[in-house]
Amino acid sequence: MLGDLLGEEMGETTGMRVLPTEDGHAAMEVSFQAVGTLLSAAVKDMGTYESYVRPDGTLVGDGQGIIMTQEGETVTWHGQGVGHFTDSGGVNWRGSIFYDTAAAKFAELAGTAGVFEFDTDENGKVAAKVYEWK
């Protein structure tokens, strides 16, 4: 069951790299930066994910990143998801995300599983929302 909105952000792709094929399937590495909120705190998120095109044309991806506040508090994350290409050349990702932090402000994220919507467009813009998974 979906719970409360944990955070949302908007940003852009900062880099892309073609990886060696995975069992003959195309593979990419994508990095991004975004700004938004996490538990109502203003944050900057920097992440990288690898994605592989599956035989049916969908994508599977695995990523990690770091979220920082202006005060220097940090949260690391690890996520996995499934993506679908859009007609305009972007990708709609849906998946799960887990957090790790020593920052008291984000202590409630310990042991929390989140579900995310991460969308990219043909121009490299990204937008995401993360909800608590109860």
C-alpha atoms as an extended CHARMM CRD file, in Angstrom:
* protein
*
       134  EXT
         1         1  MET       CA              0.0000000000        0.0000000000        0.0000000000  PROA      1               0.0000000000
         2         2  LEU       CA              1.3170000000        3.4350000000       -0.8870000000  PROA      2               0.0000000000
         3         3  GLY       CA              1.8570000000        5.8210000000        1.9690000000  PROA      3               0.0000000000
         4         4  ASP       CA              2.8580000000        9.4500000000        2.1800000000  PROA      4               0.0000000000
         5         5  LEU       CA              4.9250000000       11.3110000000       -0.3820000000  PROA      5               0.0000000000
         6         6  LEU       CA              8.5210000000       11.2140000000        0.9070000000  PROA      6               0.0000000000
         7         7  GLY       CA              9.9970000000       13.5220000000       -1.6830000000  PROA      7               0.0000000000
         8         8  GLU       CA              9.9710000000       14.9170000000       -5.1730000000  PROA      8               0.0000000000
         9         9  GLU       CA             12.5520000000       16.4900000000       -7.4430000000  PROA      9               0.0000000000
        10        10  MET       CA             13.2880000000       17.8580000000      -10.8950000000  PROA      10              0.0000000000
        11        11  GLY       CA             16.5910000000       18.0090000000      -12.7340000000  PROA      11              0.0000000000
        12        12  GLU       CA             18.5230000000       16.8650000000      -15.7530000000  PROA      12              0.0000000000
        13        13  THR       CA             20.7580000000       14.1790000000      -17.1420000000  PROA      13              0.0000000000
        14        14  THR       CA             24.4250000000       15.1050000000      -16.6970000000  PROA      14              0.0000000000
        15        15  GLY       CA             26.0810000000       12.2360000000      -18.5560000000  PROA      15              0.0000000000
        16        16  MET       CA             25.5250000000        9.0680000000      -20.5380000000  PROA      16              0.0000000000
        17        17  ARG       CA             27.8490000000        6.2050000000      -21.3540000000  PROA      17              0.0000000000
        18        18  VAL       CA             27.3720000000        3.0740000000      -23.4260000000  PROA      18              0.0000000000
        19        19  LEU       CA             28.3730000000       -0.0660000000      -21.5130000000  PROA      19              0.0000000000
        20        20  PRO       CA             29.4570000000       -3.4690000000      -22.7630000000  PROA      20              0.0000000000
        21        21  THR       CA             26.4030000000       -5.4900000000      -23.7630000000  PROA      21              0.0000000000
        22        22  GLU       CA             24.7990000000       -7.7230000000      -21.1610000000  PROA      22              0.0000000000
        23        23  ASP       CA             24.1050000000      -11.0880000000      -22.8220000000  PROA      23              0.0000000000
        24        24  GLY       CA             23.7050000000       -9.2610000000      -26.1360000000  PROA      24              0.0000000000
        25        25  HSD       CA             21.3450000000       -6.5950000000      -24.7310000000  PROA      25              0.0000000000
        26        26  ALA       CA             22.1210000000       -2.8840000000      -25.1090000000  PROA      26              0.0000000000
        27        27  ALA       CA             23.3380000000       -1.2730000000      -21.8770000000  PROA      27              0.0000000000
        28        28  MET       CA             23.6960000000        2.3480000000      -20.7510000000  PROA      28              0.0000000000
        29        29  GLU       CA             24.9420000000        4.2520000000      -17.7300000000  PROA      29              0.0000000000
        30        30  VAL       CA             23.1490000000        7.5300000000      -16.9780000000  PROA      30              0.0000000000
        31        31  SER       CA             23.9900000000       10.1730000000      -14.3760000000  PROA      31              0.0000000000
        32        32  PHE       CA             21.6760000000       12.9640000000      -13.2500000000  PROA      32              0.0000000000
        33        33  GLN       CA             21.3630000000       15.8680000000      -10.8250000000  PROA      33              0.0000000000
        34        34  ALA       CA             18.1010000000       17.1210000000       -9.3720000000  PROA      34              0.0000000000
        35        35  VAL       CA             16.8010000000       19.4810000000       -6.7110000000  PROA      35              0.0000000000
        36        36  GLY       CA             13.6800000000       19.0680000000       -4.6420000000  PROA      36              0.0000000000
        37        37  THR       CA             12.5150000000       17.9930000000       -1.2250000000  PROA      37              0.0000000000
        38        38  LEU       CA             12.9290000000       14.9270000000        0.9660000000  PROA      38              0.0000000000
        39        39  LEU       CA             10.7890000000       14.8400000000        4.1210000000  PROA      39              0.0000000000
        40        40  SER       CA             10.0850000000       18.5400000000        3.4480000000  PROA      40              0.0000000000
        41        41  ALA       CA             13.8070000000       19.4550000000        3.5310000000  PROA      41              0.0000000000
        42        42  ALA       CA             15.3680000000       21.1500000000        0.4850000000  PROA      42              0.0000000000
        43        43  VAL       CA             17.8560000000       18.7470000000       -1.1100000000  PROA      43              0.0000000000
        44        44  LYS       CA             20.1140000000       18.1240000000       -4.0830000000  PROA      44              0.0000000000
        45        45  ASP       CA             20.2360000000       14.5780000000       -5.4670000000  PROA      45              0.0000000000
        46        46  MET       CA             23.0640000000       13.1790000000       -7.5870000000  PROA      46              0.0000000000
        47        47  GLY       CA             22.7510000000        9.6610000000       -8.9400000000  PROA      47              0.0000000000
        48        48  THR       CA             23.8660000000        7.1430000000      -11.5210000000  PROA      48              0.0000000000
        49        49  TYR       CA             22.0070000000        4.1390000000      -12.8560000000  PROA      49              0.0000000000
        50        50  GLU       CA             22.7270000000        1.3590000000      -15.3100000000  PROA      50              0.0000000000
        51        51  SER       CA             19.9640000000        0.1010000000      -17.5590000000  PROA      51              0.0000000000
        52        52  TYR       CA             19.6450000000       -2.8310000000      -19.9160000000  PROA      52              0.0000000000
        53        53  VAL       CA             17.1720000000       -3.3060000000      -22.7530000000  PROA      53              0.0000000000
        54        54  ARG       CA             15.3370000000       -6.6110000000      -22.3920000000  PROA      54              0.0000000000
        55        55  PRO       CA             14.1640000000       -8.7210000000      -25.3580000000  PROA      55              0.0000000000
        56        56  ASP       CA             10.6140000000       -7.3330000000      -25.0520000000  PROA      56              0.0000000000
        57        57  GLY       CA             11.9000000000       -3.7310000000      -25.3740000000  PROA      57              0.0000000000
        58        58  THR       CA             11.4480000000       -2.7910000000      -21.7190000000  PROA      58              0.0000000000
        59        59  LEU       CA             14.3280000000       -1.7330000000      -19.4980000000  PROA      59              0.0000000000
        60        60  VAL       CA             15.6250000000       -2.9520000000      -16.1750000000  PROA      60              0.0000000000
        61        61  GLY       CA             17.8110000000       -0.6540000000      -14.1100000000  PROA      61              0.0000000000
        62        62  ASP       CA             19.8540000000       -0.4230000000      -10.9380000000  PROA      62              0.0000000000
        63        63  GLY       CA             21.0940000000        2.8440000000       -9.4440000000  PROA      63              0.0000000000
        64        64  GLN       CA             22.6220000000        4.5940000000       -6.4870000000  PROA      64              0.0000000000
        65        65  GLY       CA             23.1590000000        8.1270000000       -5.3620000000  PROA      65              0.0000000000
        66        66  ILE       CA             23.6080000000       10.6930000000       -2.6540000000  PROA      66              0.0000000000
        67        67  ILE       CA             21.1800000000       13.3260000000       -1.4390000000  PROA      67              0.0000000000
        68        68  MET       CA             22.5410000000       16.4010000000        0.3520000000  PROA      68              0.0000000000
        69        69  THR       CA             21.0450000000       19.3140000000        2.2460000000  PROA      69              0.0000000000
        70        70  GLN       CA             22.5590000000       22.8130000000        2.2180000000  PROA      70              0.0000000000
        71        71  GLU       CA             23.7320000000       22.0940000000        5.7870000000  PROA      71              0.0000000000
        72        72  GLY       CA             25.7870000000       19.1170000000        4.5820000000  PROA      72              0.0000000000
        73        73  GLU       CA             23.5380000000       16.3140000000        5.8310000000  PROA      73              0.0000000000
        74        74  THR       CA             23.5890000000       13.2970000000        3.5390000000  PROA      74              0.0000000000
        75        75  VAL       CA             21.3830000000       10.3720000000        2.6120000000  PROA      75              0.0000000000
        76        76  THR       CA             22.5280000000        7.6210000000        0.2710000000  PROA      76              0.0000000000
        77        77  TRP       CA             20.0770000000        5.5990000000       -1.7760000000  PROA      77              0.0000000000
        78        78  HSD       CA             19.9200000000        2.4330000000       -3.8460000000  PROA      78              0.0000000000
        79        79  GLY       CA             17.0820000000        1.7710000000       -6.2600000000  PROA      79              0.0000000000
        80        80  GLN       CA             15.9450000000       -0.7530000000       -8.8330000000  PROA      80              0.0000000000
        81        81  GLY       CA             13.2390000000       -0.4170000000      -11.4100000000  PROA      81              0.0000000000
        82        82  VAL       CA             11.6200000000       -1.2320000000      -14.7140000000  PROA      82              0.0000000000
        83        83  GLY       CA             11.3850000000        1.2830000000      -17.5380000000  PROA      83              0.0000000000
        84        84  HSD       CA              9.2680000000        1.7890000000      -20.6310000000  PROA      84              0.0000000000
        85        85  PHE       CA             10.2030000000        4.0000000000      -23.5740000000  PROA      85              0.0000000000
        86        86  THR       CA              7.7680000000        6.8250000000      -24.3120000000  PROA      86              0.0000000000
        87        87  ASP       CA              6.6180000000        7.8090000000      -27.7970000000  PROA      87              0.0000000000
        88        88  SER       CA              8.5900000000       11.0670000000      -27.5220000000  PROA      88              0.0000000000
        89        89  GLY       CA             11.9130000000        9.3730000000      -26.6910000000  PROA      89              0.0000000000
        90        90  GLY       CA             11.9570000000        9.4930000000      -22.9050000000  PROA      90              0.0000000000
        91        91  VAL       CA             11.6580000000        6.7100000000      -20.3610000000  PROA      91              0.0000000000
        92        92  ASN       CA              9.1210000000        6.1770000000      -17.5770000000  PROA      92              0.0000000000
        93        93  TRP       CA             10.7190000000        4.3150000000      -14.6710000000  PROA      93              0.0000000000
        94        94  ARG       CA              8.8900000000        2.6860000000      -11.7490000000  PROA      94              0.0000000000
        95        95  GLY       CA             10.6040000000        0.8380000000       -8.9270000000  PROA      95              0.0000000000
        96        96  SER       CA             11.7410000000        0.5670000000       -5.3380000000  PROA      96              0.0000000000
        97        97  ILE       CA             14.2790000000        2.5960000000       -3.3720000000  PROA      97              0.0000000000
        98        98  PHE       CA             16.0380000000        2.1780000000       -0.0150000000  PROA      98              0.0000000000
        99        99  TYR       CA             17.8730000000        4.8120000000        2.0310000000  PROA      99              0.0000000000
       100       100  ASP       CA             20.7960000000        4.9400000000        4.4610000000  PROA      100             0.0000000000
       101       101  THR       CA             21.7250000000        7.9350000000        6.6100000000  PROA      101             0.0000000000
       102       102  ALA       CA             23.2470000000        9.0310000000        9.9050000000  PROA      102             0.0000000000
       103       103  ALA       CA             21.4630000000       12.4120000000        9.7430000000  PROA      103             0.0000000000
       104       104  ALA       CA             18.9040000000       12.8170000000       12.5450000000  PROA      104             0.0000000000
       105       105  LYS       CA             16.6710000000       14.8620000000       10.2190000000  PROA      105             0.0000000000
       106       106  PHE       CA             16.1900000000       11.7840000000        8.0170000000  PROA      106             0.0000000000
       107       107  ALA       CA             16.2200000000        9.0730000000       10.7180000000  PROA      107             0.0000000000
       108       108  GLU       CA             12.6940000000        7.9380000000        9.8260000000  PROA      108             0.0000000000
       109       109  LEU       CA             14.0150000000        6.7200000000        6.4530000000  PROA      109             0.0000000000
       110       110  ALA       CA             15.9120000000        3.9010000000        8.1950000000  PROA      110             0.0000000000
       111       111  GLY       CA             14.0390000000        0.7050000000        7.4530000000  PROA      111             0.0000000000
       112       112  THR       CA             11.7070000000        2.4740000000        5.0250000000  PROA      112             0.0000000000
       113       113  ALA       CA             11.0570000000        1.0760000000        1.5840000000  PROA      113             0.0000000000
       114       114  GLY       CA              9.9830000000        3.5820000000       -1.0160000000  PROA      114             0.0000000000
       115       115  VAL       CA              8.4290000000        3.2770000000       -4.4400000000  PROA      115             0.0000000000
       116       116  PHE       CA              9.3630000000        5.7860000000       -7.0940000000  PROA      116             0.0000000000
       117       117  GLU       CA              8.2200000000        7.2960000000      -10.3540000000  PROA      117             0.0000000000
       118       118  PHE       CA             11.2270000000        8.6060000000      -12.3030000000  PROA      118             0.0000000000
       119       119  ASP       CA             10.5370000000       10.0690000000      -15.7120000000  PROA      119             0.0000000000
       120       120  THR       CA             12.9770000000       11.3110000000      -18.3230000000  PROA      120             0.0000000000
       121       121  ASP       CA             12.1730000000       13.2170000000      -21.4810000000  PROA      121             0.0000000000
       122       122  GLU       CA             13.8470000000       13.3870000000      -24.8820000000  PROA      122             0.0000000000
       123       123  ASN       CA             15.7800000000       16.5230000000      -23.8070000000  PROA      123             0.0000000000
       124       124  GLY       CA             17.3430000000       14.9450000000      -20.7260000000  PROA      124             0.0000000000
       125       125  LYS       CA             15.0280000000       16.5070000000      -18.1360000000  PROA      125             0.0000000000
       126       126  VAL       CA             14.1190000000       14.2840000000      -15.1720000000  PROA      126             0.0000000000
       127       127  ALA       CA             11.2930000000       14.3820000000      -12.6230000000  PROA      127             0.0000000000
       128       128  ALA       CA             10.7320000000       12.0400000000       -9.7040000000  PROA      128             0.0000000000
       129       129  LYS       CA              8.3500000000       11.3280000000       -6.8400000000  PROA      129             0.0000000000
       130       130  VAL       CA              8.9780000000        8.8430000000       -4.0310000000  PROA      130             0.0000000000
       131       131  TYR       CA              6.2590000000        7.4240000000       -1.7890000000  PROA      131             0.0000000000
       132       132  GLU       CA              6.5420000000        5.3720000000        1.3560000000  PROA      132             0.0000000000
       133       133  TRP       CA              5.6890000000        1.7230000000        0.7730000000  PROA      133             0.0000000000
       134       134  LYS       CA              3.7200000000        0.5170000000        3.7910000000  PROA      134             0.0000000000
